[in-house]
Amino acid sequence: MQFSVGVEYAFHSLFYLIGLPQGKIVGIKDLAALNRLTETYLSKIFSKLRKGGIVRSVPGVKGGYELAREPGKISFWDVIEAVEGSSHFFQCAEIRKKNIFVKDPGIFSSNCPCLIKVAIAEGEERMRDYLRGKSLEWLHTTVEKDFTVERKRAISKWFMTK
């Protein structure tokens, strides 16, 4: 299992949207410049975030993006699911039914689930629950507390000139 780098870019971009003054909109061009990547690539990520209800797009010359919900109500899992989709990591192919020692594959019914599938699904759900417990607000608060006053000013100044 591996998340795409798009998930990381989503988090880093969203991090900066949190600290902006209320009503401040940031264009995809500026967010792409901030992360040193192409607008096209970041636009694809933000399209997914918009469809997932994480961000809201504001049209117009001074348009761009803003968070669609309070940062405390956007979990890590919300962001990951928006970017990566909602499919499960493990797709059981029921290969146990093809084993040479199985004479009647019908013995494996819904009353007899594959324990491999069950164990992996339980582990995945625990991971999802953990990530549902971490919010963008938590991320911002935890990271920003270590920023110097100069860094906070530089970030604010950079965004206010955009």
Phi and psi in degrees as GROMACS dihedral restraints (atoms count N, CA, C in turn):
[ dihedral_restraints ]
;  ai    aj    ak    al  type     phi  dphi    fc
    3     4     5     6     1  -152.7    20    10
    4     5     6     7     1   130.0    20    10
    6     7     8     9     1   -83.3    20    10
    7     8     9    10     1   150.7    20    10
    9    10    11    12     1   -71.8    20    10
   10    11    12    13     1   162.1    20    10
   12    13    14    15     1   -65.6    20    10
   13    14    15    16     1   -18.5    20    10
   15    16    17    18     1   -58.9    20    10
   16    17    18    19     1   -33.1    20    10
   18    19    20    21     1   -63.8    20    10
   19    20    21    22     1   -43.8    20    10
   21    22    23    24     1   -65.2    20    10
   22    23    24    25     1   -43.5    20    10
   24    25    26    27     1   -63.0    20    10
   25    26    27    28     1   -36.8    20    10
   27    28    29    30     1   -60.4    20    10
   28    29    30    31     1   -50.1    20    10
   30    31    32    33     1   -61.1    20    10
   31    32    33    34     1   -44.5    20    10
   33    34    35    36     1   -65.5    20    10
   34    35    36    37     1   -37.7    20    10
   36    37    38    39     1   -69.8    20    10
   37    38    39    40     1   -45.1    20    10
   39    40    41    42     1   -63.5    20    10
   40    41    42    43     1   -33.7    20    10
   42    43    44    45     1   -53.3    20    10
   43    44    45    46     1   -44.3    20    10
   45    46    47    48     1   -76.1    20    10
   46    47    48    49     1   -26.6    20    10
   48    49    50    51     1   -67.0    20    10
   49    50    51    52     1   -27.8    20    10
   51    52    53    54     1   -66.3    20    10
   52    53    54    55     1   -41.3    20    10
   54    55    56    57     1   -83.0    20    10
   55    56    57    58     1     0.3    20    10
   57    58    59    60     1   -77.4    20    10
   58    59    60    61     1   152.1    20    10
   60    61    62    63     1   -61.3    20    10
   61    62    63    64     1   150.8    20    10
   63    64    65    66     1   -54.0    20    10
   64    65    66    67     1   131.7    20    10
   66    67    68    69     1    88.6    20    10
   67    68    69    70     1    -7.8    20    10
   69    70    71    72     1   -77.7    20    10
   70    71    72    73     1   126.1    20    10
   72    73    74    75     1  -105.8    20    10
   73    74    75    76     1   141.2    20    10
   75    76    77    78     1  -120.5    20    10
   76    77    78    79     1   129.7    20    10
   78    79    80    81     1   -76.7    20    10
   79    80    81    82     1   155.2    20    10
   81    82    83    84     1   -64.2    20    10
   82    83    84    85     1   -31.1    20    10
   84    85    86    87     1   -61.1    20    10
   85    86    87    88     1   -43.8    20    10
   87    88    89    90     1   -70.5    20    10
   88    89    90    91     1   -40.5    20    10
   90    91    92    93     1   -64.9    20    10
   91    92    93    94     1   -37.7    20    10
   93    94    95    96     1   -65.4    20    10
   94    95    96    97     1   -42.6    20    10
   96    97    98    99     1   -62.5    20    10
   97    98    99   100     1   -40.8    20    10
   99   100   101   102     1   -57.9    20    10
  100   101   102   103     1   -41.0    20    10
  102   103   104   105     1   -94.4    20    10
  103   104   105   106     1    -0.4    20    10
  105   106   107   108     1    54.7    20    10
  106   107   108   109     1    53.6    20    10
  108   109   110   111     1  -142.3    20    10
  109   110   111   112     1   173.5    20    10
  111   112   113   114     1   -75.2    20    10
  112   113   114   115     1   148.6    20    10
  114   115   116   117     1   -61.4    20    10
  115   116   117   118     1   -38.4    20    10
  117   118   119   120     1   -59.1    20    10
  118   119   120   121     1   -46.7    20    10
  120   121   122   123     1   -65.1    20    10
  121   122   123   124     1   -47.1    20    10
  123   124   125   126     1   -67.6    20    10
  124   125   126   127     1   -32.8    20    10
  126   127   128   129     1   -60.6    20    10
  127   128   129   130     1   -39.2    20    10
  129   130   131   132     1   -63.9    20    10
  130   131   132   133     1   -41.4    20    10
  132   133   134   135     1   -65.6    20    10
  133   134   135   136     1   -45.1    20    10
  135   136   137   138     1   -70.1    20    10
  136   137   138   139     1   -26.9    20    10
  138   139   140   141     1   -63.5    20    10
  139   140   141   142     1   -42.0    20    10
  141   142   143   144     1   -66.7    20    10
  142   143   144   145     1   -41.0    20    10
  144   145   146   147     1   -65.3    20    10
  145   146   147   148     1   -35.5    20    10
  147   148   149   150     1   -67.5    20    10
  148   149   150   151     1   -46.2    20    10
  150   151   152   153     1   -62.4    20    10
  151   152   153   154     1   -30.6    20    10
  153   154   155   156     1   -83.7    20    10
  154   155   156   157     1     0.7    20    10
  156   157   158   159     1    76.2    20    10
  157   158   159   160     1    18.8    20    10
  159   160   161   162     1   -86.3    20    10
  160   161   162   163     1   -43.7    20    10
  162   163   164   165     1  -123.2    20    10
  163   164   165   166     1   163.7    20    10
  165   166   167   168     1  -122.8    20    10
  166   167   168   169     1   136.0    20    10
  168   169   170   171     1   -94.2    20    10
  169   170   171   172     1   140.9    20    10
  171   172   173   174     1  -116.5    20    10
  172   173   174   175     1   114.3    20    10
  174   175   176   177     1   -74.9    20    10
  175   176   177   178     1   165.5    20    10
  177   178   179   180     1   114.8    20    10
  178   179   180   181     1   174.2    20    10
  180   181   182   183     1   -60.1    20    10
  181   182   183   184     1   -40.9    20    10
  183   184   185   186     1   -99.8    20    10
  184   185   186   187     1    23.7    20    10
  186   187   188   189     1   -77.0    20    10
  187   188   189   190     1  -179.1    20    10
  189   190   191   192     1   161.0    20    10
  190   191   192   193     1  -137.9    20    10
  192   193   194   195     1  -130.2    20    10
  193   194   195   196     1   152.5    20    10
  195   196   197   198     1  -145.3    20    10
  196   197   198   199     1   162.8    20    10
  198   199   200   201     1   -65.8    20    10
  199   200   201   202     1   142.2    20    10
  201   202   203   204     1   -87.5    20    10
  202   203   204   205     1   -18.1    20    10
  204   205   206   207     1  -139.2    20    10
  205   206   207   208     1   169.0    20    10
  207   208   209   210     1   -62.2    20    10
  208   209   210   211     1   141.7    20    10
  210   211   212   213     1   -56.8    20    10
  211   212   213   214     1   -30.9    20    10
  213   214   215   216     1   -72.1    20    10
  214   215   216   217     1   -12.9    20    10
  216   217   218   219     1  -106.5    20    10
  217   218   219   220     1    10.5    20    10
  219   220   221   222     1  -115.4    20    10
  220   221   222   223     1   109.1    20    10
  222   223   224   225     1   -86.4    20    10
  223   224   225   226     1   162.8    20    10
  225   226   227   228     1   -56.8    20    10
  226   227   228   229     1   -42.1    20    10
  228   229   230   231     1   -64.8    20    10
  229   230   231   232     1   -35.3    20    10
  231   232   233   234     1   -57.2    20    10
  232   233   234   235     1   -45.2    20    10
  234   235   236   237     1   -66.9    20    10
  235   236   237   238     1   -47.1    20    10
  237   238   239   240     1   -60.7    20    10
  238   239   240   241     1   -45.5    20    10
  240   241   242   243     1   -65.8    20    10
  241   242   243   244     1   -36.9    20    10
  243   244   245   246     1   -63.4    20    10
  244   245   246   247     1   -42.4    20    10
  246   247   248   249     1   -79.9    20    10
  247   248   249   250     1   -42.0    20    10
  249   250   251   252     1   -96.6    20    10
  250   251   252   253     1   -19.4    20    10
  252   253   254   255     1    97.4    20    10
  253   254   255   256     1   176.1    20    10
  255   256   257   258     1  -108.6    20    10
  256   257   258   259     1    11.6    20    10
  258   259   260   261     1   -70.8    20    10
  259   260   261   262     1   154.6    20    10
  261   262   263   264     1   -78.3    20    10
  262   263   264   265     1   153.5    20    10
  264   265   266   267     1   -66.6    20    10
  265   266   267   268     1   -41.8    20    10
  267   268   269   270     1  -106.8    20    10
  268   269   270   271     1   124.8    20    10
  270   271   272   273     1  -111.6    20    10
  271   272   273   274     1   100.6    20    10
  273   274   275   276     1   -67.5    20    10
  274   275   276   277     1   124.9    20    10
  276   277   278   279     1   -95.9    20    10
  277   278   279   280     1     4.9    20    10
  279   280   281   282     1    53.3    20    10
  280   281   282   283     1    44.3    20    10
  282   283   284   285     1   -68.2    20    10
  283   284   285   286     1   -14.8    20    10
  285   286   287   288     1   -60.8    20    10
  286   287   288   289     1   -26.7    20    10
  288   289   290   291     1   -70.3    20    10
  289   290   291   292     1   -18.1    20    10
  291   292   293   294     1   -95.5    20    10
  292   293   294   295     1    -3.2    20    10
  294   295   296   297     1   -59.8    20    10
  295   296   297   298     1   140.9    20    10
  297   298   299   300     1   -64.1    20    10
  298   299   300   301     1   -21.0    20    10
  300   301   302   303     1   -89.1    20    10
  301   302   303   304     1    -4.3    20    10
  303   304   305   306     1   -92.6    20    10
  304   305   306   307     1   111.4    20    10
  306   307   308   309     1   -82.9    20    10
  307   308   309   310     1   -34.9    20    10
  309   310   311   312     1  -128.1    20    10
  310   311   312   313     1    97.8    20    10
  312   313   314   315     1   -60.6    20    10
  313   314   315   316     1   -17.6    20    10
  315   316   317   318     1   -66.8    20    10
  316   317   318   319     1   -12.9    20    10
  318   319   320   321     1   -67.9    20    10
  319   320   321   322     1   -21.1    20    10
  321   322   323   324     1   -90.2    20    10
  322   323   324   325     1    86.9    20    10
  324   325   326   327     1  -104.0    20    10
  325   326   327   328     1  -173.5    20    10
  327   328   329   330     1   -64.7    20    10
  328   329   330   331     1   -17.8    20    10
  330   331   332   333     1   -79.8    20    10
  331   332   333   334     1    -9.3    20    10
  333   334   335   336     1  -130.0    20    10
  334   335   336   337     1    72.3    20    10
  336   337   338   339     1   -69.8    20    10
  337   338   339   340     1   153.5    20    10
  339   340   341   342     1   -67.4    20    10
  340   341   342   343     1   120.5    20    10
  342   343   344   345     1   -67.1    20    10
  343   344   345   346     1   -26.7    20    10
  345   346   347   348     1   -64.4    20    10
  346   347   348   349     1   -47.8    20    10
  348   349   350   351     1   -60.9    20    10
  349   350   351   352     1   -43.4    20    10
  351   352   353   354     1   -61.9    20    10
  352   353   354   355     1   -47.0    20    10
  354   355   356   357     1   -64.0    20    10
  355   356   357   358     1   -44.5    20    10
  357   358   359   360     1   -67.1    20    10
  358   359   360   361     1   -40.2    20    10
  360   361   362   363     1   -63.0    20    10
  361   362   363   364     1   -40.1    20    10
  363   364   365   366     1   -64.0    20    10
  364   365   366   367     1   -43.1    20    10
  366   367   368   369     1   -63.5    20    10
  367   368   369   370     1   -41.8    20    10
  369   370   371   372     1   -63.8    20    10
  370   371   372   373     1   -40.2    20    10
  372   373   374   375     1   -66.6    20    10
  373   374   375   376     1   -36.8    20    10
  375   376   377   378     1   -63.0    20    10
  376   377   378   379     1   -41.3    20    10
  378   379   380   381     1   -64.4    20    10
  379   380   381   382     1   -44.8    20    10
  381   382   383   384     1   -60.3    20    10
  382   383   384   385     1   -43.5    20    10
  384   385   386   387     1   -61.1    20    10
  385   386   387   388     1   -42.3    20    10
  387   388   389   390     1   -60.1    20    10
  388   389   390   391     1   -46.6    20    10
  390   391   392   393     1   -70.9    20    10
  391   392   393   394     1   -25.8    20    10
  393   394   395   396     1   -69.4    20    10
  394   395   396   397     1   -22.8    20    10
  396   397   398   399     1   -84.1    20    10
  397   398   399   400     1    -7.4    20    10
  399   400   401   402     1  -107.5    20    10
  400   401   402   403     1   128.3    20    10
  402   403   404   405     1  -114.0    20    10
  403   404   405   406     1   167.4    20    10
  405   406   407   408     1   -62.7    20    10
  406   407   408   409     1   -33.6    20    10
  408   409   410   411     1   -63.4    20    10
  409   410   411   412     1   -43.7    20    10
  411   412   413   414     1   -58.5    20    10
  412   413   414   415     1   -46.4    20    10
  414   415   416   417     1   -58.7    20    10
  415   416   417   418     1   -49.7    20    10
  417   418   419   420     1   -63.1    20    10
  418   419   420   421     1   -46.4    20    10
  420   421   422   423     1   -62.2    20    10
  421   422   423   424     1   -44.1    20    10
  423   424   425   426     1   -67.2    20    10
  424   425   426   427     1   -42.1    20    10
  426   427   428   429     1   -78.2    20    10
  427   428   429   430     1   -45.5    20    10
  429   430   431   432     1   -65.7    20    10
  430   431   432   433     1   -25.4    20    10
  432   433   434   435     1   -62.3    20    10
  433   434   435   436     1   -21.8    20    10
  435   436   437   438     1   -94.1    20    10
  436   437   438   439     1    -0.9    20    10
  438   439   440   441     1   -75.5    20    10
  439   440   441   442     1   140.8    20    10
  441   442   443   444     1   -73.9    20    10
  442   443   444   445     1   163.3    20    10
  444   445   446   447     1   -60.0    20    10
  445   446   447   448     1   -40.1    20    10
  447   448   449   450     1   -62.3    20    10
  448   449   450   451     1   -41.9    20    10
  450   451   452   453     1   -65.7    20    10
  451   452   453   454     1   -42.5    20    10
  453   454   455   456     1   -60.8    20    10
  454   455   456   457     1   -42.2    20    10
  456   457   458   459     1   -64.3    20    10
  457   458   459   460     1   -43.3    20    10
  459   460   461   462     1   -62.4    20    10
  460   461   462   463     1   -42.6    20    10
  462   463   464   465     1   -63.3    20    10
  463   464   465   466     1   -48.2    20    10
  465   466   467   468     1   -60.1    20    10
  466   467   468   469     1   -45.7    20    10
  468   469   470   471     1   -62.8    20    10
  469   470   471   472     1   -42.5    20    10
  471   472   473   474     1   -60.2    20    10
  472   473   474   475     1   -46.2    20    10
  474   475   476   477     1   -72.9    20    10
  475   476   477   478     1   -32.8    20    10
  477   478   479   480     1   -71.3    20    10
  478   479   480   481     1   -23.1    20    10
  480   481   482   483     1   -85.9    20    10
  481   482   483   484     1    -3.6    20    10
